[in-house]
Amino acid sequence: MPIAFDSLHLAITWLLEPVIIILVLAVIIAVLEAGLTIGERLFGLKAMRASQQPQAVVKLARHRLERADLLSRIPPMLGLMATIIPLGPGLAALGQGNPAQLAQAVTTAFDATVLGLIAGIIGLVIGKLRRRWYEDVLESLEA
């Protein structure tokens, strides 16, 4: 049985680096998505109103809102995952009298949490703004 737990621990520890890479990418995507949202507010909404095609607006809105929703949900979960993964070895190191390793693990954990929250907050704000904007556009097209 201990061999199975050791293998499981090794596999989970291996996940830390890919999860942190994904979190960094999520923050980059969130910043790019924020830029697209600004452009959408300045130019895209006017074009949507001018198109007089509510079905096209609904289709585009659904696609963009799904992206924002994924961005607001997945990075915080990954941030939590990357928070918990290094704490196990860090606490084990503390038990062996190595507080420096625990300090490194806690730093990694907090950094990962912040990355997840940054991407999630940006995604949440983008989603809320876009929902309101698309509702306004659709109301103006129906009027």
N, C-alpha and C positions, 0 to 999 in steps of 0.2 A: 504494500500500500504506500509506503513512503516514496517509492520510485515514481508512482503515478502523481503524487503531489509535487515532487521535484520537477517532473516534466511539465505539469500544468503551470507551475511558477515560472519556469524558464520560458514557456510559450507566452505567458502574459507579460513578462518582463520584456520580451522581444517586441511586443506591440507598442511600447512607449515611443520609440523613435518614429515609426510611421504615423502615429497619432499626432505627434508634435508637428511633423511635416505637413500633415493635412490641416492642422490648426493654423499654421502660418499661411498656407494657401487660402484657407477660408477668410483670413483677415485681408489678404490681397484681393480676393474676389469681392469681399464686402466693400472695400474702398472703390474698386472699379464699378461695382453696382451702384454705389452712392453717386459716382460721377455720371453714370447713365441716367439716374433718377433726376439729377439736376438738369441734364439736357432734355429729358422728357418733360420736365416742368416748364422749361423755357420755350421749347419748340414742339415737342411731340403732342402735347394736349391740344394745341391749336390745330395741328394737322388732323388729329382724330375728330375734332368737332367739324372741321371743314370737309372731311371725307363723307359725312352723312351715311355712314355704314355701321349701324349699331352692332351687327353680328361680328364684324371684323374687330371692333373695339372690345367686345366681350371675349373673343378668342385671344386677342393679344393680352388683355388684362388677366385672364386666367393663367396664361403662361408666365407672365411676369410676377404675378402674385404667388404662384407656386414656388418660383425661384426664391422670392423673399421669405416665404414661409419656411422653406428648407434651410435657408441661411439663418433664420432666427431660432431654429430648433436643434439642428445637428451639432454645430460647433459648441454650444454649451454642454451638450452631453459628452462630446469628445473631450472637452476641457475637464469635466468631472472625472472621466476615465483616466486622463493623463495626470490628474491630481492624485488619484488613489494608487496607481501603479507604482510610483517610486516610494510611496510611504512605507510599504511592506519591508523592502530591503533597508530603508532608512531606520525604521524601528528595530529591525534585527541588528543593525550595526550599533545602535545605541545600547542594546543589550550586551553587545560584545565590547563595550567601552570605547566606541568610535563616534563621538558626537559630531565630528566634522562631516562624516558621511550622511548623518541625519540632516545636518544643516543644508548640505547640497541637495538632498532629496526634497526637503521642504521648499527650497528655492525653486527647484524644477516644478514642483507641484503648484506653487502659487503662480509662476509664470504661465503655466499651461492653463490655469483657471482664468487668468486675465485674458489670454488670447481667445479662449472660447467665449468669454463674455463680451469682448469687443466686437467680434464678428456677429454674435447673437443680437446685441443691442442695435448695431447698424441694420441688420436684417429686419428686426422688429419695427424700427422707425420707418424704414423704407416701405415695408408692407402696410403699415397704418396710413402713411401718406398716400401711397398709390391707391389703396381702397377708397379713400375719400375722393381723390382726383377722378378715378374712373366712375364712381357713382355720379359725380357732378357732370362729367362728360355725357354719360348715358342719359341722365335727366334732361340735359340740354338737347340731346338728339331726339328724345321722345316728345319734347314740347313743341 
